[in-house]
Amino acid sequence: MTLDDLYATILSRKGADPSSSWTAQLLAKGPEKCAEKFGEEAVEAIIEAVKNDRDGLTSEAADVLYHLLVMLAARDVPLSDVLDELARRQSTSGIAEKAARK
């Protein structure tokens, strides 16, 4: 599965009956709840990384990616926009890119 495939599946659940899928339930709760869930999953991934639990981190990283895409979908931000931003940054060093933000 690619991130594009996962994002397409998430988009297909927007407006679906919330009793039909977890994604539809989450989206029906609104963007704020989607953002909160993403934050929870990010913290869980951090905990697994600190514990040096490879399997736990792998599982939580999958949750983070899924919930990030749900959050983007909830705010109508296309995954392609995020990928375009990453591509734009690729030609600039991370240090120079961070300095340009100030």
KAFEN-V459810 format. One record per helix or strand. SS is the DSSP state (~ for helix, > for strand). FROM is the first residue (numbers start at 0). TO is the last residue. If there is no record, write none. Layout:
SS:FROM:TO ; SS:FROM:TO
This chain:
~:2:12 ; ~:17:19 ; ~:21:27 ; ~:30:50 ; ~:53:73 ; ~:78:89 ; ~:93:100
